[in-house]
Amino acid sequence: MHTPGGVRLTLYTPAMHQQMLRAMRAAPPGAAATNTARKQTFCAALEQAEQMFAAAKVTDAMTRPLLVYYGLNQAGRAIAAAASSVPDRGHQPGEAADPWKLTGHGLKILGGTNAMNGPGIASIPLIEAPGAFPRLAEILESGSLIAKRPDKTLAAQVTVGQIWETISDTVGFSLPGPADLPVLAFQEDTLASAPVTRHGTLGAWSATHLGVESARLEGIPQRVMTSEDHESALKDFLACYPTLGNVRSTRPDGHIEWERDSALGLAVVRVFWDAPVPVAGKALPPLEDRVATWYRGQPFVFPALGENSKPLHPLMAWWAVLYALSMLARYEPCAWQKRIDIDGSTEAAAIEHLLQAALDLLPTLIRDAINEVS
């Protein structure tokens, strides 16, 4: 593609993203730039991550999840080392002496061996534990996978399958089982035209002249739209996406606009918000910046899973899924071998796709996260 001035924009390859990540090490960003110990951890952790990813490329699914997960785990230590919000030293009672150092996995498979040998990977429940996962989630201002409510009772379980559906790169490669709360692609309406019919094709339409803003959400399970009371079902569904705020699923005239995507079995729905009152002398950010989260150059809307109040950061979703796959491969090798049998397992193709996508995408996501926290 080209910029308006005609300068060609390079479409970076995975190898180029990895090289850009390497380029950070001579002059680390954020807190790793001014603290020698943090810089040393930043560089060593990224070197380990790079070597593990390189080793993973020459393996197949039998051992690949071990190398990919531990590569991401090490990269998480570099992210924490660069985080400007984390002090060099802990000063509060009970706080770690070096709060930027991550320890342990910070995750646990609820039910252990029994869960890993259950009916499918999608059903494996994950909860946070003391360690790296909740700490990095805090640094990235992400939701987590809380195990207990404030009253110490058990929180609703979150499964691998639920987290899997929030990774946009798995669309078309779902694990067997019903779709729950998938990631939604977001497209803000910017062109003015006449409203379309209730079940017609969703054209570009902006209702800002009516005092509302509008956008298209793509990826809604058709079960929501084909339920007997689809208006209530859609309202309840959208309530699970906290960044949407006071979203409405009906036009000012009371109609719902949606269409079916027969290829993926999903639906596209146009939604609406009351237009905010402009503040004199202050430009209003685009709707996509106020409502959506940018992931690999595209805006998406992510659900809050279980009883977590915030969505998982995309990097944390990858972390959780890869942790589960690595634990299964490591501790239940026979069960893992059956699950990745392409001739006999309905999970195998999806697993292969996710592990390959991880090697292609994680360097970019790690670099983006470092820039985000520094």
C-alpha positions as CSV (number, residue, x, y, z in Angstrom):
1,M,0.0,0.0,0.0
2,H,1.0,3.7,-0.3
3,T,0.8,6.7,1.8
4,P,-0.9,9.8,0.3
5,G,2.6,11.1,-0.6
6,G,3.4,8.0,-2.6
7,V,5.9,6.5,-0.1
8,R,5.7,2.8,-0.1
9,L,5.0,1.2,3.3
10,T,6.8,-2.1,3.9
11,L,4.8,-5.1,4.8
12,Y,7.1,-6.5,7.5
13,T,7.8,-10.2,7.6
14,P,8.0,-12.2,10.9
15,A,11.8,-12.2,10.6
16,M,11.9,-8.4,10.3
17,H,9.7,-8.0,13.4
18,Q,12.2,-10.3,15.2
19,Q,15.1,-8.2,14.0
20,M,13.3,-5.0,15.2
21,L,12.9,-6.6,18.6
22,R,16.7,-7.4,18.6
23,A,17.4,-3.8,17.8
24,M,15.8,-2.7,21.1
25,R,18.5,-4.4,23.1
26,A,21.4,-2.0,22.5
27,A,19.3,0.9,23.8
28,P,16.4,-0.5,25.8
29,P,13.3,1.6,26.3
30,G,11.6,2.6,29.5
31,A,13.0,1.7,32.9
32,A,15.5,-0.8,31.3
33,A,17.3,2.2,29.9
34,T,18.5,3.6,33.3
35,N,18.9,0.6,35.5
36,T,21.8,-1.8,34.7
37,A,20.2,-4.8,36.3
38,R,17.0,-4.2,34.4
39,K,18.8,-3.8,31.1
40,Q,20.7,-7.0,31.7
41,T,17.5,-8.9,32.4
42,F,15.8,-7.2,29.4
43,C,18.6,-8.3,27.0
44,A,19.1,-11.8,28.5
45,A,15.4,-12.6,28.6
46,L,14.9,-11.5,25.0
47,E,17.9,-13.6,23.9
48,Q,16.4,-16.6,25.6
49,A,13.0,-16.0,24.0
50,E,14.5,-15.6,20.5
51,Q,16.5,-18.9,20.9
52,M,13.4,-20.8,22.1
53,F,11.3,-19.5,19.2
54,A,14.1,-20.4,16.8
55,A,14.3,-23.9,18.3
56,A,10.5,-24.2,18.1
57,K,10.6,-23.6,14.4
58,V,12.4,-26.9,13.7
59,T,10.1,-29.0,15.9
60,D,6.5,-30.1,15.3
61,A,3.5,-30.0,17.5
62,M,4.8,-32.8,19.8
63,T,7.3,-30.4,21.5
64,R,6.6,-27.0,20.0
65,P,4.3,-25.7,22.7
66,L,7.0,-26.2,25.4
67,L,9.4,-24.0,23.5
68,V,6.9,-21.4,22.4
69,Y,5.4,-21.0,25.8
70,Y,8.7,-20.7,27.6
71,G,9.9,-18.3,25.0
72,L,6.9,-16.0,25.7
73,N,7.4,-16.5,29.5
74,Q,11.0,-15.2,29.2
75,A,9.9,-12.3,27.0
76,G,7.4,-11.4,29.7
77,R,10.4,-10.8,32.0
78,A,11.8,-8.3,29.5
79,I,8.4,-6.5,29.3
80,A,8.4,-6.2,33.1
81,A,12.0,-5.0,33.2
82,A,11.1,-2.2,30.7
83,A,7.9,-1.2,32.5
84,S,8.1,2.5,33.6
85,S,5.2,2.0,36.0
86,V,7.2,-0.6,38.1
87,P,9.8,0.9,40.5
88,D,13.3,-0.4,40.8
89,R,12.8,-1.3,44.4
90,G,9.8,-2.3,46.5
91,H,9.1,-0.2,49.5
92,Q,5.7,-1.4,50.7
93,P,5.3,-4.3,53.3
94,G,5.1,-7.6,51.6
95,E,6.3,-6.1,48.2
96,A,9.2,-7.9,46.4
97,A,12.6,-6.3,46.7
98,D,12.8,-6.1,42.9
99,P,9.1,-5.8,41.8
100,W,10.1,-5.8,38.1
101,K,11.3,-9.4,38.3
102,L,8.7,-12.0,37.4
103,T,8.7,-15.4,39.1
104,G,6.9,-18.6,38.3
105,H,4.0,-19.2,35.9
106,G,1.3,-17.5,37.8
107,L,-1.3,-19.9,36.3
108,K,-2.8,-23.2,37.3
109,I,-4.9,-25.8,35.6
110,L,-7.9,-26.4,37.9
111,G,-8.3,-30.2,38.3
112,G,-4.7,-31.0,37.2
113,T,-4.4,-34.4,35.5
114,N,-8.1,-35.1,35.4
115,A,-8.7,-31.8,33.6
116,M,-5.9,-32.4,31.1
117,N,-7.3,-35.8,30.3
118,G,-10.9,-34.5,30.0
119,P,-13.1,-34.5,27.0
120,G,-11.2,-31.8,25.1
121,I,-8.7,-29.0,25.5
122,A,-11.4,-26.4,25.3
123,S,-12.8,-27.6,28.6
124,I,-9.6,-27.2,30.6
125,P,-10.2,-24.6,33.3
126,L,-7.4,-22.1,34.1
127,I,-7.0,-19.8,37.2
128,E,-4.4,-17.4,38.2
129,A,-1.8,-18.2,40.9
130,P,0.9,-16.1,42.6
131,G,3.5,-15.3,40.0
132,A,4.2,-13.9,36.6
133,F,0.7,-14.1,34.9
134,P,-1.2,-11.8,37.3
135,R,1.8,-9.5,37.8
136,L,2.3,-9.0,34.0
137,A,-1.5,-8.6,33.6
138,E,-1.3,-5.7,36.2
139,I,1.6,-4.1,34.3
140,L,-0.4,-4.3,31.0
141,E,-3.6,-3.1,32.7
142,S,-5.2,-6.3,31.7
143,G,-7.9,-8.5,33.2
144,S,-6.6,-11.8,34.7
145,L,-8.2,-15.1,35.6
146,I,-9.3,-14.6,39.1
147,A,-9.6,-17.7,41.2
148,K,-11.7,-16.3,44.1
149,R,-14.2,-13.5,44.8
150,P,-13.5,-10.9,47.5
151,D,-15.5,-13.1,49.9
152,K,-13.1,-16.0,49.2
153,T,-15.7,-18.1,47.4
154,L,-14.7,-19.7,44.1
155,A,-15.1,-17.5,41.0
156,A,-16.7,-18.7,37.8
157,Q,-14.2,-20.9,35.9
158,V,-12.6,-19.7,32.6
159,T,-11.7,-22.4,30.1
160,V,-9.0,-22.7,27.5
161,G,-11.7,-22.7,24.8
162,Q,-13.1,-19.4,26.0
163,I,-9.7,-17.8,25.9
164,W,-9.0,-19.3,22.5
165,E,-12.0,-17.6,21.0
166,T,-10.6,-14.2,22.1
167,I,-7.5,-14.5,19.9
168,S,-8.5,-13.1,16.6
169,D,-5.9,-15.2,14.8
170,T,-7.8,-18.4,15.6
171,V,-10.9,-17.3,13.7
172,G,-11.7,-20.3,11.4
173,F,-9.7,-22.6,13.6
174,S,-11.8,-23.0,16.7
175,L,-11.5,-25.9,19.1
176,P,-14.4,-28.3,19.0
177,G,-17.3,-26.9,21.1
178,P,-19.8,-24.0,21.1
179,A,-18.6,-20.5,20.5
180,D,-18.9,-18.5,23.7
181,L,-17.6,-14.9,23.7
182,P,-15.4,-14.4,20.7
183,V,-13.3,-11.4,19.8
184,L,-15.2,-9.0,17.6
185,A,-13.8,-7.0,14.7
186,F,-14.7,-3.3,15.0
187,Q,-15.4,-1.0,12.1
188,E,-16.4,2.6,12.8
189,D,-19.0,4.1,10.4
190,T,-17.6,7.2,8.8
191,L,-19.6,7.8,5.6
192,A,-23.0,9.2,5.5
193,S,-25.7,7.5,3.5
194,A,-29.3,6.4,3.9
195,P,-30.1,3.8,6.6
196,V,-30.5,0.3,5.2
197,T,-33.3,-2.2,5.7
198,R,-33.5,-4.3,8.8
199,H,-31.9,-7.5,7.4
200,G,-30.3,-5.9,4.4
201,T,-26.6,-5.6,3.6
202,L,-24.8,-3.4,6.0
203,G,-23.5,-0.5,4.0
204,A,-21.4,2.4,5.3
205,W,-23.8,4.6,7.4
206,S,-23.2,7.2,10.0
207,A,-25.9,8.5,12.2
208,T,-24.0,11.3,13.8
209,H,-26.4,13.8,12.3
210,L,-29.0,12.1,14.5
211,G,-26.9,12.6,17.7
212,V,-25.6,9.0,17.7
213,E,-22.4,7.2,16.6
214,S,-22.4,3.8,15.0
215,A,-20.1,1.0,14.2
216,R,-20.1,-2.6,12.8
217,L,-19.2,-5.5,15.1
218,E,-18.2,-8.7,13.2
219,G,-18.0,-12.1,14.7
220,I,-21.2,-12.4,16.8
221,P,-22.3,-16.1,17.0
222,Q,-25.4,-16.6,14.9
223,R,-27.1,-18.4,17.9
224,V,-27.4,-15.0,19.4
225,M,-29.2,-13.5,16.4
226,T,-31.4,-16.6,15.7
227,S,-32.6,-17.0,19.3
228,E,-36.3,-16.5,19.9
229,D,-35.8,-13.1,21.6
230,H,-32.7,-12.0,19.7
231,E,-32.9,-8.4,20.9
232,S,-32.6,-9.5,24.6
233,A,-30.0,-12.1,23.6
234,L,-27.9,-9.5,21.8
235,K,-28.2,-7.0,24.7
236,D,-27.0,-9.7,27.2
237,F,-24.2,-10.7,24.8
238,L,-22.8,-7.2,24.3
239,A,-22.9,-6.6,28.1
240,C,-20.0,-9.0,28.3
241,Y,-17.8,-6.6,26.4
242,P,-17.1,-3.8,28.9
243,T,-15.3,-1.4,26.7
244,L,-18.5,-0.9,24.6
245,G,-19.9,1.0,27.5
246,N,-23.5,2.2,26.9
247,V,-23.9,0.6,23.6
248,R,-27.3,0.0,21.9
249,S,-28.2,-2.6,19.4
250,T,-31.2,-0.8,18.0
251,R,-31.3,2.1,15.5
252,P,-33.0,5.3,16.6
253,D,-36.1,3.9,14.8
254,G,-36.0,0.7,16.9
255,H,-34.7,-1.7,14.3
256,I,-31.7,-4.1,14.6
257,E,-29.4,-4.2,11.6
258,W,-27.5,-7.4,11.0
259,E,-26.4,-9.8,8.4
260,R,-25.1,-13.4,8.3
261,D,-21.6,-14.4,7.4
262,S,-22.3,-17.9,6.0
263,A,-18.6,-18.7,5.5
264,L,-17.8,-18.6,9.2
265,G,-21.2,-19.0,10.8
266,L,-21.0,-15.6,12.4
267,A,-23.0,-12.4,12.2
268,V,-22.3,-8.7,11.7
269,V,-24.3,-6.2,13.7
270,R,-24.4,-2.4,13.6
271,V,-24.5,-0.9,17.1
272,F,-25.0,2.7,18.4
273,W,-23.9,5.1,21.1
274,D,-25.2,8.6,22.0
275,A,-22.7,11.0,20.5
276,P,-20.7,12.7,23.3
277,V,-20.9,16.5,23.7
278,P,-17.8,18.1,22.2
279,V,-15.5,20.1,24.5
280,A,-14.6,23.5,23.2
281,G,-11.0,23.5,21.9
282,K,-10.5,19.8,22.4
283,A,-10.7,17.3,19.6
284,L,-12.7,14.1,20.3
285,P,-10.7,10.9,19.7
286,P,-12.2,8.5,17.1
287,L,-14.8,6.1,18.3
288,E,-12.5,3.2,17.6
289,D,-9.9,4.6,20.0
290,R,-12.5,5.1,22.8
291,V,-14.2,1.7,22.4
292,A,-11.9,-0.8,20.7
293,T,-8.4,-2.2,21.4
294,W,-5.8,-2.1,18.7
295,Y,-4.2,-5.5,18.0
296,R,-1.7,-5.9,15.1
297,G,-2.9,-2.7,13.4
298,Q,-6.7,-3.5,13.6
299,P,-9.3,-2.5,16.2
300,F,-11.1,-5.3,18.1
301,V,-13.4,-5.6,21.0
302,F,-12.6,-8.2,23.6
303,P,-14.9,-9.8,26.2
304,A,-14.3,-9.9,30.0
305,L,-14.3,-13.7,30.8
306,G,-15.7,-15.3,33.9
307,E,-16.0,-12.8,36.7
308,N,-13.1,-10.6,35.6
309,S,-14.1,-7.0,35.2
310,K,-11.7,-6.3,32.3
311,P,-10.8,-8.2,29.1
312,L,-7.5,-10.1,28.8
313,H,-4.8,-8.2,27.0
314,P,-4.1,-10.0,23.7
315,L,-0.6,-11.0,24.9
316,M,-2.1,-12.5,28.1
317,A,-4.6,-14.5,26.1
318,W,-1.7,-16.0,24.1
319,W,0.2,-16.6,27.4
320,A,-2.7,-18.5,29.0
321,V,-3.5,-20.7,26.0
322,L,0.2,-21.6,25.4
323,Y,0.7,-22.4,29.1
324,A,-2.2,-24.9,28.9
325,L,-0.8,-26.6,25.8
326,S,2.7,-26.7,27.2
327,M,1.5,-28.3,30.5
328,L,-0.5,-30.9,28.5
329,A,2.5,-31.7,26.3
330,R,4.9,-31.9,29.2
331,Y,2.9,-33.8,31.8
332,E,0.5,-35.8,29.6
333,P,2.6,-36.7,26.6
334,C,0.4,-39.7,25.5
335,A,-2.8,-37.7,25.7
336,W,-1.1,-34.8,23.9
337,Q,0.1,-37.2,21.1
338,K,-3.5,-38.3,20.5
339,R,-4.8,-34.7,20.4
340,I,-2.3,-33.7,17.7
341,D,-3.0,-36.7,15.5
342,I,-4.1,-35.0,12.3
343,D,-5.8,-38.3,11.1
344,G,-7.7,-38.9,14.3
345,S,-8.2,-35.8,16.3
346,T,-10.6,-32.9,15.5
347,E,-8.4,-30.6,17.6
348,A,-5.2,-31.3,15.7
349,A,-5.6,-28.8,12.8
350,A,-6.5,-25.9,15.2
351,I,-3.6,-26.7,17.4
352,E,-1.1,-26.8,14.5
353,H,-2.5,-23.5,13.3
354,L,-2.2,-21.7,16.6
355,L,1.4,-22.9,17.2
356,Q,2.4,-21.7,13.8
357,A,0.6,-18.4,14.2
358,A,2.4,-18.0,17.6
359,L,5.8,-18.2,15.9
360,D,4.8,-15.7,13.3
361,L,3.1,-13.2,15.6
362,L,4.7,-13.3,19.0
363,P,7.8,-11.1,18.2
364,T,5.4,-8.4,17.0
365,L,3.2,-8.6,20.1
366,I,6.2,-8.6,22.4
367,R,7.6,-5.5,20.8
368,D,4.2,-3.8,20.9
369,A,3.9,-4.7,24.6
370,I,7.4,-3.3,25.4
371,N,6.5,-0.1,23.7
372,E,3.2,0.0,25.5
373,V,4.7,-0.2,29.0
374,S,7.8,1.9,28.5
